[in-house]
Amino acid sequence: MDCPKCKSPLVNGLLSDMLLTKHCRECEGDWISRLNYQTWKSERVEHPPNPDVLTKNYHLPYTPSHLDAKTAPCPECSSVMARGKITLKEPFYLEHCLTCGGIWCDRGEWEVLEQLKLDTNIAQIFSGVWQAQVRASHANELERQAVIDKVGIEMAQRVFDLADILEKQPNGDFAAAYLMRRFKGEKS
């Protein structure tokens, strides 16, 4: 079996806590077969998937492999692998074979997945629902930062606190509409 990225021979490897892989000595990527992943996962406590983990760890220091931009065939069955984006400041793509179920991690990607507690929910990363939630979470964080940039941290925190209070209030939408009318120059 050869590396899907640099075509070097894969050798037996080990990731994390006893996760058997096929490792590339050249580019340092790892192939995790579906069976090895399922066996490893069955012995772990599963972390509930949370798309906000990417936003909260957006600045996690990680430099993707120069081979990350390269789409690759599955080293096991030769099918083109699907790519799931991990949205950090330096985003990277995890590859997954939809035919045989294996996972390809470029150098360092598995360690990032462990830090983010996504290692026990790899399939989730490839779902459309997950990717949409990640995009929404990221957009929300960008919007929050824009508010901070425009009005300053102190005023922004007051706005965020008020928004939290209004969300919990049964008629909070009425109060928010009142505020919007005030800023549009309408009289109540």
C-alpha positions in Angstrom: 0.0 0.0 0.0 1.4 3.4 -1.0 0.8 6.9 0.4 -2.0 8.6 -1.4 -0.1 12.0 -1.3 3.6 11.3 -2.1 3.3 7.6 -3.3 5.9 6.3 -0.8 5.3 2.9 0.7 3.2 2.9 3.9 4.5 1.0 7.0 2.8 0.0 10.2 2.3 2.9 12.5 0.6 3.9 15.7 -1.3 7.1 16.5 -2.6 8.4 19.8 -3.4 5.7 22.3 -3.1 2.4 20.4 -4.7 3.5 17.0 -3.1 1.3 14.4 -2.3 3.0 11.1 -0.3 2.7 7.9 2.2 5.5 8.2 4.2 7.3 5.5 7.8 8.0 6.6 8.2 10.5 3.8 5.3 13.0 4.3 4.4 11.7 7.8 0.7 11.1 6.9 -1.4 8.3 8.3 -4.0 5.9 6.8 -6.5 4.7 9.3 -8.6 1.8 8.1 -12.3 1.7 9.0 -11.8 -1.5 11.0 -8.9 0.0 13.0 -10.8 3.2 13.7 -13.9 1.4 14.8 -11.9 -0.9 17.1 -10.1 2.1 18.6 -13.2 4.1 18.9 -15.2 1.3 20.7 -12.7 1.5 23.5 -13.0 5.3 24.0 -15.5 7.7 25.5 -17.2 9.4 22.6 -17.1 13.2 22.8 -20.4 14.8 21.7 -19.7 16.7 18.5 -19.8 20.5 18.9 -19.2 22.8 15.9 -18.4 25.7 18.3 -15.2 24.0 19.2 -13.7 25.2 16.0 -14.7 28.8 16.6 -13.4 28.7 20.2 -10.1 27.2 19.0 -9.9 29.3 15.8 -6.3 30.5 16.6 -5.0 27.0 17.5 -1.4 27.0 16.3 -1.2 24.6 13.4 0.5 24.7 10.0 -1.1 22.4 7.4 1.0 20.1 5.4 1.9 21.4 1.9 0.3 18.3 0.6 -3.1 19.1 2.2 -4.3 21.0 -0.9 -3.9 17.8 -2.9 -7.0 15.6 -3.4 -6.0 12.0 -3.2 -7.2 8.5 -4.1 -7.8 6.0 -1.3 -4.7 3.9 -0.7 -7.0 0.9 0.1 -9.5 0.9 -2.7 -8.4 3.7 -5.1 -11.7 5.7 -4.8 -11.4 9.5 -4.7 -11.6 10.5 -1.1 -14.1 13.1 0.2 -12.6 16.1 2.0 -14.0 17.7 5.2 -12.8 21.2 6.0 -11.6 21.9 9.6 -12.0 25.6 9.8 -9.3 27.1 11.9 -7.2 30.2 11.2 -5.0 27.8 9.2 -7.7 25.5 7.9 -7.0 22.0 6.7 -8.9 19.1 5.0 -9.3 15.7 6.4 -9.8 13.0 3.8 -12.3 10.1 4.2 -13.1 7.3 1.7 -16.8 6.9 1.3 -16.3 3.5 -0.3 -14.2 1.6 2.3 -14.5 4.0 5.2 -10.8 4.7 5.8 -9.4 8.1 6.9 -6.3 9.9 5.7 -4.6 12.4 8.1 -1.8 14.6 6.8 1.1 15.3 9.2 -0.2 16.7 12.5 -3.9 16.6 11.6 -4.8 13.7 14.0 -3.2 15.6 16.9 -5.4 18.7 16.1 -8.5 16.4 16.0 -7.6 15.1 19.4 -7.1 18.6 20.9 -10.5 19.6 19.5 -12.1 16.4 20.7 -13.2 15.5 17.2 -11.2 12.3 17.1 -14.1 10.1 18.1 -16.6 11.7 15.6 -14.8 11.7 12.3 -17.9 10.8 10.3 -19.7 13.9 11.7 -17.1 16.2 10.1 -18.2 15.0 6.7 -21.9 15.6 7.1 -23.6 18.6 5.5 -25.3 19.5 8.7 -22.0 19.7 10.6 -20.3 21.8 7.9 -23.4 24.2 7.9 -23.2 24.5 11.7 -19.5 25.3 11.5 -20.1 28.0 8.9 -22.9 29.5 11.0 -20.8 29.4 14.1 -17.9 31.1 12.3 -20.1 33.8 10.8 -21.6 34.5 14.2 -18.1 34.9 15.7 -17.1 37.2 12.8 -20.2 39.3 13.5 -19.4 39.5 17.2 -15.9 40.6 16.4 -17.3 43.3 14.1 -19.5 44.6 16.9 -16.4 44.8 19.2 -14.4 46.6 16.5 -17.2 49.2 15.9 -18.2 50.0 19.5 -15.4 48.7 21.7 -15.2 45.8 24.0 -17.1 47.3 26.9 -20.1 48.4 24.9 -20.1 45.2 22.9 -20.2 43.2 26.0 -23.3 45.1 27.2 -24.9 44.5 23.8 -24.2 40.8 24.0 -25.5 40.6 27.6 -28.7 42.4 26.6 -29.1 40.1 23.6 -28.8 37.1 25.9 -31.4 38.5 28.3 -33.8 39.3 25.4 -33.4 35.8 24.0 -34.6 34.3 27.3 -37.5 36.7 27.6 -40.8 35.5 26.1 -41.4 38.9 24.5 -37.8 39.8 23.8 -38.4 40.1 20.1 -40.8 43.0 20.9 -38.1 44.8 22.9 -35.6 44.2 20.1 -38.1 45.6 17.5 -38.5 48.7 19.8 -34.7 49.2 19.7 -34.6 48.8 15.9 -37.3 51.4 15.5 -35.4 53.8 17.7 -32.4 53.6 15.5 -34.4 54.0 12.3 -35.8 57.2 13.7 -39.4 56.0 14.1 -41.5 56.9 17.0 -43.0 54.3 19.2 
